[in-house]
């Protein structure tokens, strides 16, 4: 299983570095089909799963196939097990300490948007739980009632999960959160992504937009930009 987690991480990092514009986490069935024609992706079914609810997407420039499932598909963990068997020759059951994770929560789509498909990842259970239902429900609250019209790119939440980076505790104060953001920004750079200063605004916004329990009012100046972040960004 460690082998798969490592190659999943390497593949996502490569995709973010080279093909970020097409690194998607959720979109409609129609758009997946259209993108496949535009970018020369190959979409196939997964043996012994529902051909209308589970897709395998192979991209020429990506190391491993992607597994996507319908937003209303309930047997996604079993589908992921078959994916591991068919493409990585992993015949063991998925250990209980791993979660098959939707890169965008199913609740953002549900029965209201049944035509959406969501990309799956395997993540450490403890890591996934560190994000917590409270955080993700708060962060994605604006998506629950939104009328969707298009695709969603892989976001920082998914990147952190796949890379094995936990969120800071909710009770961290402003200084502790700032230290976490700097440390995490540098971890992303060490993993081959952009300079750490470019990650800082997204990560600080991620924390405050998810927890919403500490006011923020600061100006950030680096060699790349000057940006002011205040509480009004999160209201």
C-alpha positions, 0 to 999 in steps of 0.5 A: 500500500505504501508503494501506491501512496508514494506513486499517487503522490508523485503523480499528483505533484507532476500533474500540478507542475506540468498540467495544472490547468487540466488537473481536475477533481470534479466535473460533469460526465459531458465535460469529461467526455469533451476533455477526453477528446480535446486532450487525448485522454482515454476513458474506460470502464473498470471491470466488475463495476457499474460502467455508468458510475465508474470511469478510469481516465488515462492521460499520456502525461500522467504516471497513473490512471485516475479513478472517477465515480458518480457523485451518487455512487455508493460502492466507491470503496469497492470500486477503488479496491478493484482499481488497485487490483487491476492497475497495481496488482494489489490484491489485499483489502484496503486496510481500515486505516485508509480512507477512499476520499472524494476530492470534492465532498459528495455533499456538494453534489448529491442527488441535485447534481447526479451528472457530476463525477468526482476523482478519488484518492486514497488517504491515511484515515488519521490524516483525513480525520484531521480535516474533520467534518466540522472544518470541511462542512464549513469550508464547503458550505458555499458549495452546498447550495450553489448551482454548479456549472463547470468543473472544479480543479484540485484544491489545497485541501486535496493536495495536503491530504495526498501529501500527508500534511495535517491542518493545524488545530482549530484552537491555534492562535494567530501566531501559531497559524501563521507559523503553520502556514509558513512551514507548510508553504515550505513543505510544498516547495520541498515537494517540487511545487512553486516557491513557498511565498506563492503558497502563503496567501492560499494557505492562510485563506484556507485556514481562516475560511475554514475555521472562521473563529479568529479575526484576521487583518494583515498585509503580506509582502514578499519578493513576489507580491503584496496582498492585504487579507482581512476578515471581510474576505471570509464573510 
